[in-house]
Amino acid sequence: MYHAAAYFSEVSPTPFRQSLMADALKVYKALADATRLRLVRLLGRGGLSVNEIIEVLQMGQSRISRHLKILAEAGLVKSRREGTWSYYQADQESEDPLLAEVLALLQRHEQELPGAEADLQALEGVVERRKARTRRFFDSIRDPREFPQHQSLDGAFYRQAVLALLPQECGVTLDLGTGVGLLLPALQERATRVIAVDSSTAMLDLARQTAGLQGGRCEFRLGDLEHLPVADGEVDTAVACMVLHHLSDPSKALAEAHRALREGGELVIVDLHQHQDESLRQSMADLWLGFRPDEVKGWLRKLGFELAEARIVSGTDPLKLITFRGRKSWRRTPAAKPAKAKRTIR
Ligand SMILES: C[S@@+](CC[C@H](N)C(=O)[O-])C[C@H]1O[C@@H](n2cnc3c(N)ncnc32)[C@H](O)[C@@H]1O
């Protein structure tokens, strides 16, 4: 059993520390340095830990920390604390016009900045190593009974949360990061067809077994959620259950889900609320220690999802869940909607 605890607006500190109003001189001074320009370019591609920055730039920690401090004080870079780690990212979302313009300008001209090609190649290496670690972890599982459940979270609890949000008729349904396919039996009851995607061949093999006799309605596709093997508008419903915290760039996966959904299609997300249990990085290959609701909400809104529901859900387990139900906006007028899209959002 679970209960929805609160709407996000009642909770939620902002995901990153807010920058102060930009001081123009500070901004320009911060950028008048080759290393800091390289840093801004790297951090414009996504969040990196200090260790990962060291790996890319091949510089000592104290030098990196000094440069990050200057960039943060100018408002160009924001930090996010994840347990004992800190992630840094260029503040692309800044509402300050100067910061927004300067960062956009740098992004447009990133290839002209010093060391562009080598830095971006090294960055790809870091991201690829993150993904390879996750793949190795899930590929090593040979038996569904070995499938790691969060010890502090009952699997039935979050699957119930997904099913409570899904429409009764899901049409063509995309299961993002299907794992051993524990959602597939229930999805098949509501879907005309299920497309189950995972980057681990071992997981897909086990998911085929879980899908069982009705598996004929399931298609299994090997692929990365950040580059979905699904055509534009191919699906009516997409589900991301306990998978975003494994991804290097969850916002990229959500952008892909948005592309794969038809207009008016629904996305359901169930994931971990932000926590401090560092052990899950090792025991579960988690990359993110859950999410702050506003962070996910921001990604969804930016992509053009209309949010129908966003909640923090807690049960008897120590870890809380965040749940979202959103709809891909219509680009055309309601009169132009095809009949099947008339299904109301619950
Ligand atoms: C914890 S399992 C979630 C399983 C399932 N959604 C559930 O709720 O039972 C996470 C799954 O995501 C897959 N995964 C992790 N990173 C991925 C990526 N970048 N692309 C595709 N699948 C990924 C893993 O292989 C694993 O099977």
PDBQT file of the ligand as one rigid body, heavy atoms in Angstrom, charges set to zero:
ROOT
HETATM    1  C1  LIG A 401      16.157  -1.134 -12.070  1.00  0.00    +0.000 C 
HETATM    2  S1  LIG A 401      15.946  -1.727 -13.665  1.00  0.00    +0.000 S 
HETATM    3  C2  LIG A 401      14.261  -1.229 -13.949  1.00  0.00    +0.000 C 
HETATM    4  C3  LIG A 401      13.445  -2.374 -14.391  1.00  0.00    +0.000 C 
HETATM    5  C4  LIG A 401      11.970  -2.162 -14.651  1.00  0.00    +0.000 C 
HETATM    6  N1  LIG A 401      11.660  -0.881 -15.291  1.00  0.00    +0.000 N 
HETATM    7  C5  LIG A 401      11.173  -2.368 -13.386  1.00  0.00    +0.000 C 
HETATM    8  O1  LIG A 401      10.606  -1.401 -12.893  1.00  0.00    +0.000 OA
HETATM    9  O2  LIG A 401      11.091  -3.493 -12.902  1.00  0.00    +0.000 OA
HETATM   10  C6  LIG A 401      16.795  -0.627 -14.715  1.00  0.00    +0.000 C 
HETATM   11  C7  LIG A 401      16.952  -1.170 -16.123  1.00  0.00    +0.000 C 
HETATM   12  O3  LIG A 401      17.384  -0.080 -16.948  1.00  0.00    +0.000 OA
HETATM   13  C8  LIG A 401      18.330  -0.574 -17.884  1.00  0.00    +0.000 C 
HETATM   14  N2  LIG A 401      19.163   0.558 -18.325  1.00  0.00    +0.000 N 
HETATM   15  C9  LIG A 401      20.056   1.265 -17.600  1.00  0.00    +0.000 A 
HETATM   16  N3  LIG A 401      20.616   2.227 -18.357  1.00  0.00    +0.000 NA
HETATM   17  C10 LIG A 401      20.059   2.129 -19.579  1.00  0.00    +0.000 A 
HETATM   18  C11 LIG A 401      20.220   2.839 -20.791  1.00  0.00    +0.000 A 
HETATM   19  N4  LIG A 401      21.067   3.879 -20.907  1.00  0.00    +0.000 N 
HETATM   20  N5  LIG A 401      19.492   2.470 -21.858  1.00  0.00    +0.000 NA
HETATM   21  C12 LIG A 401      18.622   1.429 -21.773  1.00  0.00    +0.000 A 
HETATM   22  N6  LIG A 401      18.418   0.721 -20.648  1.00  0.00    +0.000 NA
HETATM   23  C13 LIG A 401      19.124   1.059 -19.557  1.00  0.00    +0.000 A 
HETATM   24  C14 LIG A 401      19.104  -1.620 -17.115  1.00  0.00    +0.000 C 
HETATM   25  O4  LIG A 401      19.740  -2.527 -17.995  1.00  0.00    +0.000 OA
HETATM   26  C15 LIG A 401      18.009  -2.253 -16.276  1.00  0.00    +0.000 C 
HETATM   27  O5  LIG A 401      17.449  -3.364 -16.921  1.00  0.00    +0.000 OA
ENDROOT
TORSDOF 0
